[in-house]
């Protein structure tokens, strides 16, 4: 989605620079300090917004109320955490933040609660068993901090939940479950994760194709961890991990049958639905299924000789950093798609559901020998294929709607960052009905918070774009 929308934004540059600056705070960060970090977060109970600004010398905590007025600040030396990086946060019932600091191998994690009312802090230490486990993901939910790790020698995942100075450990054993690859060969749980490491997907963020094309994905939903595996193209294997009672529930949702057995498939979990893509060189299928029942809610199918009528953008192809080109024929799109790692990404915008379908370059290696009569060599050649994709828009009834898609707030943020090189250390949160970008401005030596919304910016005196119909023009793409 970012790529295609960027085509509009490159033309209408001036539209985006008027996004609202919410506030600023003077602070001097050394531009080349490797310890520089900024983390913007919301206390989801009080709706206070915090900024944690870090360099090699100090930690500065800024607390804003729900109206985004600065309520408190706390700057202290980071002498106790000099060799550690900030990896997460949580909030206590009193509203004060706890930050989690770790060395690179996670062997030692310092849990530090900061009391803004009297400018003090309390340090606890957690010894992570790094010799027996490795971290596969970390996330925050409901003001809690979670670490998910894989036991090296066992088919198990461990969840660590940090709250109020305590750690709850839960082990999820996968030894009784079976796994298969695309050739229906048996694999162990450890082999699955070794070949396809888990990709963490944030439900309230747009996931680009380089994340959503991964075969192993992890989602957080209330007190449940959802794992989806798409190693076997015939089905999506799903595990629902209950973070409260250790229970694991397995589900297998079949992929639609294609005419050719040589196919590619993937899935995306969103809003209690499973979106499945299934493709060959001759056809493409998109299924929307209910997560709980497995019932098919909608199916879109197209062959190589058909027009893809459920798309809301051109069929696009891009090589490396070249300008995207439009593919006029479905057959050309499917042919190029068959040489990629395919996937789809789903994101809610207002009342509609936005879907990006496509594939990213697949790395292929070919071994061949050369003998010049005196010596011989073995060569490995790596080929980079094209990225191909298109977008679709569905309404609340899962019906295709042909709308001119406007930029998302996240597209606007990405464009702003691409064209403001002095905006560094970006941290993005969704707040109320918009997004906040927190960043450090190296020229102003300030921490700033800027508001971004979906769509094009309304008319302003300094905005040269008057006729909004201009945005409905065709994509400025080339035909191959």
N, C-alpha and C positions, 0 to 999 in steps of 0.2 A: 504494500500500500504506500509506503513511504516513497518508493521509487517513482511510481506513476504520478502521484500528487506533486512530486518535486518538479515535474515538467511544467505544471502550471506556475509554481512558485518562482521558478527561475525567471519567468517572464514578468511577473508582477511583484518585483522585489519590494517596492515601497509599501505594499499593503501590510507587511508583517511587522515593520519596525515600530508600530504604534501600540503594541501590546503594553498593558498597564504595568508600571513599576509600583509595587505595593509598598516597599520600604527599603531602606539601605542602612548599613551599619559600617562605620569606618574601622578598618582593621588592616594591618600590614602583614601580608604573607610573603615570604621569600619565594620568588617565582620558581626557583630551581630546588626547592625543598621537597625531597622525596616523601616526606611524612605528611605533606599537605592532604587533608581530607575535608570534605563537607558532606554532612548528612542532614537532610530535611526530613522531619517526621511529624505525624499528628498523633496526639493522645486521643484515641478514638472514644474515650469516655468523657473527657472534659472539652474536647475539640480545641485545646491549646495546640499551637504549632511551635515546634522546637527546631533550632538549628545548632548542630554541633560542628564547630569549626576547629580544625586541628592542624598544627604544624609541629616541627621537631621540638619546640620549646614549650608551647602552651596548648591548653584546651579552653575554648570559649564556648559557653552554653548560653544561647539566646532563647528566651521564652516569650512567645507572643500569645495574646488571647485570641478568641475566635473571630474578633474583628481585625486581627492582625496588627494590633498595637503592641509595642514592646512593653512587657510587664516586668521582666527581671533579666539579669545577666550575671554571669559567674565566670571569671577567668582564673585559671590556676595552672601551676606548672605541671608538666607531664613527666616529671622526674621518675615517678614510680612505673611509668608505662613507656619508657624511652625506646625499648626494642619491640614494641607491640603495635599492631594496627587495630583500628576500630572495625569490628565485624558484625555488630548488631546492637539492639536496644530493647528495652521493655519499660513499662511504667507500673509503679506501685499504686495502691489504692489512695495514697496521700497525694498523688499527682506528680511525684518526683521521678526523674528518669534514672534508669540503671543502664550503664554502658558495658559492653563486653569487648575486652581487648585480648588479642591473641598473637602469639608468634606464628610463623608461616606454617609450621606443621601441626598447629593446634594442640601441641602437647601440654601447654600451659595457657589457661584462659583466666584472666582476672575479671571478676565481677565487681563493678564499682557503682555504688549508689550515691548520687549527688543530691544533697539537701540544699536547695536554693534559698530557703528562708533564713538559714544561718551560715551559709557558705562553707559547709563541711562535706565530708564524704566518708564512706565506709568501704573497705576493700575485703573481698573474699576471693579465694583461689580455688579453681577447679582443675583437677588433673585429668586431662582427656587421655584415654588409653590409645595413643597414636601408634603404638607398636602392634596392636591387635585390630585396629579399625582405621578407616579413612573417611573423611567427611565427603558426602555426596551432595549436600545442600544445606543452606541455612535460610531461615525466613522468620518474619514477624507476623503474628496474627492475634487479634484481640488483646493487644498490648503485651503479649508474651513473646519470648524469643525461643526458637526451636533450632536444634541441630539434628540433622539426619545423617547417620553414618552407616557404612557397610563393614561387617566383620570380615576380615581378610580370609580366614580359613573356614568360615561357615556360611551357609545360605540364609543369612539373616540381615535385617536392617534394625538399627537401634535409633530410637527417638529420644532426645534429651529436651525436656521442657524446663525452661528457667523462669522462676517466678518467686518474688519476695525472698530472695536470698537462698532459695532451695532449688534442687535439680531433681526432676522426676525422670527416671529411666524406664523405657518400655522397649522390649525386644520383640520383633516380628519375625517368626521363623517360616521360611519358604521351602523347607525340605520336603513337604508333602505335595508340592505342586510340580507339574511337569511343564517343560518349555520346548518349543521347536523353532527351527529356522525355516527359511523359505523352501528348503528341500525336505521338510518334515523330519529332519534329523534332530535327535534329542540334544538339548543343551542344558547345562546346569545354570542355576541362578547367577552364579559368579561369572560364568562365561557370557551370559547375556549382558551384564553390566560392564564387563571388560571390553567387549566388542562395541557396545553402544552405551557410553556413560549417560546417566540420567540428566536431562535438561529440566531445570526448574522453570515453570511457567507461572507468571503473575496474572491472575484473573482480571484485574482492573487495568492492565496495560496491554497495548497492542504488541503482539509477538511477531517480529519479522520472520521471513521464511528461513533464515539461517538458524533460527531456534525451533520453529515449528516443524521443520522437516526431520528433526531427530526422531529415531525409532523408540527411544525410551524417554517418557516425559513424566513429570511430577507436578501435581496441582494440589492446592490446599483449599478445602471447603469446610467451613465451620470447624468442627473438631475431627475432621477426617482428612487423611492424606490419600489422594487418588493417584495410582500409578497406571500408566497405559503403556503397553508394549505392542509394537507393530512389526516384529521380526518375521512373523509368519504372514505372508500376504493374504492368506485366506481368512484371517480374523484379527480382531483387536482383543488382546488379553488385558483385562482390567483387574486391579486389586484395590479394594477399599480397606484402608487401614484405619481403624478406630483408635484415635489417640487417647481415649479415656479408658478403654477396657482391653486393649491388646488384640482385639478380634480382627481377623482378616477374612474378607469375603471376596471370592474370585468370580468374575464374570467373563464370558467369552461372547463377543458380538461378531457374528460372521460378516465378512465382506460380501458384496454382491458378486455373483458369478459373471465372468466375462467370457467372450467367445474364445479368446486365446488364453492358454494357461500361463504364458509368459507375461506377467503383469507386475505392476508396482502399486503399492498401497500405503496409506498412512491414515492417521486420525487426529482429531483435536477435540478435547473435552471442554464444553463451555455451557454454563447455565443449565446443568442437568440434562444436557444433550450430548450425543456423540456424533460428530461430523466426520464422515469417512470419504476419502477420495480413493479411486480405484481406476487405473489407467493402463492401456496398452497402446500400440501404435495405431490401432483401428478404432478405439472407443475410449470414452471418459465417462465415469459415473461419480455422482455426488449424492451420498445418502445422509439424511438427517434422522437420527434414531433417538428414542427416549432412553435415557440412561438406566432408569429403574426397571422398565419392562422389556427393553430391547425392541419395542415396536417401531417399525419404520414410519416416520411421520411424513417424509417427503423424499422422492427420488428424482434426480435430474440425470438424464442419459443423453449422450450425443455420440454419433459415429463420425468417422473421418470425413465423410462427404456432407455432413450437416453443418448448419450454422449454430454456434453456441448462443442460444437465445437467453440464457440465464446469466450472461455477463453484463457488467455495467461499465466496462472499459475495453479498449482494444486488446487484442492478443499481442503481448509485448515480448521482445527478446533483447537481451543485453549481454555484451561481452565485456568483462572487466569493467573499466570506467568509461567505456564508449557510450554515446547517446543511445537510448533504447530505440529499437526499430519495430514497426508494426508488422505482424504476420497476418496476411489477408486470409489464408486458408486454414481451416481446422486441421487438415492433414499435416500441414507443415508444423503447426503447433504441437500436435501429438507426436510427431516424429522426433522433434527436439526434446519434448518432455520425457520421452522414453530413455534419454541418455543422461538424466539428472537424478538427484535424490529428491523425490517429490513430497509434497505436504500441503497443508492448508492452515490458515490462521483465521480465527474468528474473533470479532470484537463488536461490542454493542455501542451504537452511537444514536442517541435520542431513542426513537421508537424502532429504528431499523437495526438489522444485523449485517455487518460488513464482513465479507469473506474474501480472502486472497488465496488463490489456488495457483500452484506452480511448482517449479523445481529449481534447485541451486546446483552449481557445478559439481560434478562427481569426479573424484580423483581416480584415474585409471593408470595402472602401471603395466608396462609390457617389457618382458625380459627378452633380449636377443643377443646373439654372439657375433663377434666380428673377428676374422682371422686374416691377417695380412701376409701369411706365409712364414712369419717369424714369431709373432706373438698373437695372443687372442685375448679378447676382453669381453666381459658381460656388461651390457648397458641396461639401464632402467630409464624409460622415458615417461614423463607424466603429462597427461593431456588435460586441459581445462575446457570444459564445455560451457555452453551458454546458460545464463539464467533466463527462464521463461515464466511468465505469469499473466494472470488477468484477475479482475475483481468482480464480485457479484454482490448485490444488495437485496436482502430479503426483508419483508415486512413482518408484523407480528404473527401472521398466519402462515409463515414460511413460503410466501408467494414472492416470486421474482418481481422487483420493481425497477424500472429503467430510469433511475434518477441520476442527474449530474452530481457526482460525488464531490463534496467540498472537503477542504483539508480538515483533518482532525487536529485537535490541540497539540498532540504529540508530533504531527507533521510540522506544525508551525514552530514548535520548540526546536526540532531538528534543523529546520531551515535557519532559525535565528542563530543557533550555535555554529552552523556551518559558515555563516557570514559575519560572525562576531568573534574573531580569534582572541580577543582580550577577555572574553567570557570563559573562565576556566572552572574546573572542579564542579561540574553541574550535578545537581541532585533534584529529582522530580517527584512530586507527590500529587495525588488527586485529592482535592479539597472542595467540599460542597459540590457545586456543579461545574467546576473548572479545575485547571491544573496550575500548580505553582512550580516555577523553576527557580531554585536557589543556586547562586553561583558567585564566584569571586571575580571582580573586574580588576585586572592587573594594572590598568592605567589610572583608574580612580582610587585604587587601593580600598575598595569597599566590598562588603558582602551585600548582595542585592537579592530581593525576591520579586519575581515578575509573574504576572497573571497571563495565562493563555487559555483561549476558548476554542471550540470547534468552529469551523467556517471561516469565511473571509471577513475581514474587519469592516465594520460599518463605515460609511462615508465620514471623512473628517476634512477640515479645511486644507490640510497639507497632503491629503490623499488624492493623487491625480486620477484614480480610477473612478469614474462617475457611473458608467453604464455597466451594471452587474451582469448584463447579458453577455458581456465579453468573456466571462468565465465559462460559457457554454461552448466555446469554440473547440474544434477538434484538437487532439493531442498533437504537438509539433514533432511528429515522428517520421522516420524515413521508411519507405517500403524496400525490403531486401530484393 
